């Protein structure tokens, strides 16, 4: 790592958490190739998926899991 990169890293690590997060996101976006997708298409895809899952549940093809079970399982993963 070059001296200037070390200096930038040191300065970045001294930033408040929120600013470090924003900086990290910008850095990742600068190196990741992301297709440009219309946010409306993403929303429509999520709505379609939610409807598919709901219909599967109504037809008995999917089972529900209570929020308590989900959060308990998530908490168990932290141990």
C-alpha positions as semicolon CSV with decimal commas, in nm:
position;residue;x (nm);y (nm);z (nm)
1;X;0,000;0,000;0,000
2;X;0,138;0,340;-0,091
3;X;0,200;0,612;0,164
4;X;-0,094;0,817;0,030
5;X;-0,326;0,514;0,046
6;X;-0,215;0,447;0,405
7;X;-0,280;0,811;0,491
8;X;-0,625;0,801;0,329
9;X;-0,708;0,478;0,510
10;X;-0,599;0,622;0,844
11;X;-0,805;0,935;0,787
12;X;-1,107;0,734;0,673
13;X;-1,094;0,512;0,982
14;X;-1,108;0,820;1,202
15;X;-1,440;0,930;1,048
16;X;-1,768;0,875;1,232
17;X;-1,939;0,545;1,153
18;X;-2,206;0,702;0,929
19;X;-1,946;0,879;0,715
20;X;-1,731;0,563;0,693
21;X;-2,037;0,371;0,576
22;X;-2,114;0,627;0,307
23;X;-1,749;0,627;0,196
24;X;-1,736;0,248;0,186
25;X;-2,051;0,235;-0,026
26;X;-1,907;0,486;-0,272
27;X;-1,581;0,294;-0,294
28;X;-1,762;-0,035;-0,356
29;X;-1,981;0,124;-0,620
30;X;-1,669;0,253;-0,795
31;X;-1,527;-0,100;-0,838
32;X;-1,838;-0,313;-0,880
33;X;-2,002;-0,346;-1,214
34;X;-2,372;-0,308;-1,161
35;X;-2,630;-0,317;-1,432
36;X;-2,844;-0,009;-1,442
37;X;-3,189;-0,124;-1,341
38;X;-3,494;0,093;-1,317
39;X;-3,603;0,095;-0,949
40;X;-3,962;0,048;-1,065
41;X;-3,863;-0,282;-1,228
42;X;-3,707;-0,396;-0,901
43;X;-4,021;-0,300;-0,709
44;X;-4,244;-0,480;-0,960
45;X;-4,026;-0,792;-0,933
46;X;-4,056;-0,787;-0,553
47;X;-4,433;-0,741;-0,571
48;X;-4,460;-1,032;-0,816
49;X;-4,249;-1,251;-0,585
50;X;-4,455;-1,154;-0,281
51;X;-4,776;-1,240;-0,469
52;X;-4,630;-1,571;-0,584
53;X;-4,539;-1,663;-0,226
54;X;-4,877;-1,554;-0,092
55;X;-5,065;-1,761;-0,349
56;X;-4,840;-2,060;-0,273
57;X;-4,923;-2,016;0,096
58;X;-5,298;-1,998;0,023
59;X;-5,277;-2,317;-0,185
60;X;-5,088;-2,499;0,091
61;X;-4,763;-2,517;-0,106
62;X;-4,580;-2,298;0,147
63;X;-4,593;-2,290;0,524
64;X;-4,578;-1,980;0,736
65;X;-4,317;-1,917;1,003
66;X;-4,401;-1,690;1,294
67;X;-4,195;-1,377;1,345
68;X;-4,100;-1,506;1,691
69;X;-3,948;-1,819;1,535
70;X;-3,760;-1,618;1,274
71;X;-3,616;-1,374;1,527
72;X;-3,528;-1,655;1,767
73;X;-3,338;-1,832;1,490
74;X;-3,161;-1,510;1,392
75;X;-3,061;-1,453;1,752
76;X;-2,930;-1,808;1,776
77;X;-2,698;-1,738;1,480
78;X;-2,527;-1,459;1,675
79;X;-2,395;-1,699;1,937
